[in-house]
Structure formats: C-alpha cells, structure tokens
Amino acid sequence: MFELIYKDSYQVERTLKYEDHESLMLALSGCVTLPDTLYVISLNFKGQKVYQGLVGDLYRFLSNADFLHQN
C-alpha cells in the first residue's frame, strides 16, 4: 500500500492512499490529478518513507524504483 502526503495549493496537508503500484502510476499519469508543482511531504511504501519532493518528479522516481521488487 502507498500513502501519499502532500500540500495542496492552499497549503493544506492532504493524504491519498493507493492499493498498489499500478493504481498510483495510473493516478499520476492523468494530467488533472495533481499539479507538478505541489510538494510531496512523503510517499510511504509499506510504512517506510521512500520519496519527498515535487509531484512532477514522482512519476519518474516510481518508474525507476527498485524497492518495489523487494520482499
């Protein structure tokens, strides 16, 4: 499970949850889901923080992530 915590345009902290990698990638590939300039406070995978930065860089990070294949 993925938990994405970010600040929206009004600087309000929001949390989105995704069941798996595919659903997260699908959400990020849509052009209207989250603006690229929003700041990701943390992306947690199995309870561990794996990413912090801009939404615009998150898709590329997840495309190259090798932690997904670890048990």
C-alpha positions in Angstrom: 0.0 0.0 0.0 1.2 3.5 -0.8 0.3 6.6 1.2 1.0 10.0 -0.5 1.0 13.0 1.8 1.3 16.4 0.1 0.4 20.1 0.5 -2.3 21.4 -1.8 -2.4 24.8 -3.4 -3.9 26.3 -0.2 -1.0 24.7 1.9 -3.4 22.2 3.4 -1.9 18.8 4.1 -3.7 16.0 2.2 -3.4 12.3 2.2 -4.1 9.8 -0.7 -3.9 6.1 -0.4 -3.3 3.6 -3.2 -3.6 -0.2 -3.0 -0.7 -0.9 -5.4 1.9 0.5 -7.7 -0.3 0.3 -10.8 -3.1 2.4 -9.2 -0.6 5.0 -8.1 1.1 5.2 -11.5 -2.3 5.5 -13.2 -3.3 8.4 -10.9 -0.1 10.2 -11.6 -0.3 9.7 -15.4 -3.5 11.7 -15.5 -3.0 15.3 -16.3 -5.6 16.6 -13.9 -4.9 14.6 -10.8 -2.1 16.7 -9.0 -0.2 19.7 -10.4 3.5 19.0 -10.9 4.4 21.9 -8.6 2.8 20.6 -5.5 5.2 19.4 -2.8 5.1 15.8 -1.6 5.8 15.7 2.1 6.2 12.0 1.9 5.4 8.9 -0.1 5.3 5.9 2.2 5.5 2.3 1.0 4.9 -0.4 3.5 5.2 2.1 6.3 8.6 3.5 5.1 9.2 6.9 3.6 10.6 6.4 0.1 10.2 9.8 -1.5 10.0 13.5 -0.7 10.0 16.3 -3.4 7.8 17.6 -6.2 4.9 15.7 -7.7 6.4 16.4 -11.1 9.4 14.2 -10.2 7.4 11.5 -8.6 6.4 9.6 -11.7 10.0 9.3 -12.9 11.1 8.2 -9.4 8.5 5.4 -9.3 9.3 4.3 -12.9 12.8 3.6 -11.8 12.2 2.4 -8.3 13.8 -0.9 -7.4 12.4 -1.1 -3.9 9.1 -2.3 -5.3 10.6 -5.7 -6.0 12.0 -6.3 -2.5 10.1 -8.6 -0.2 
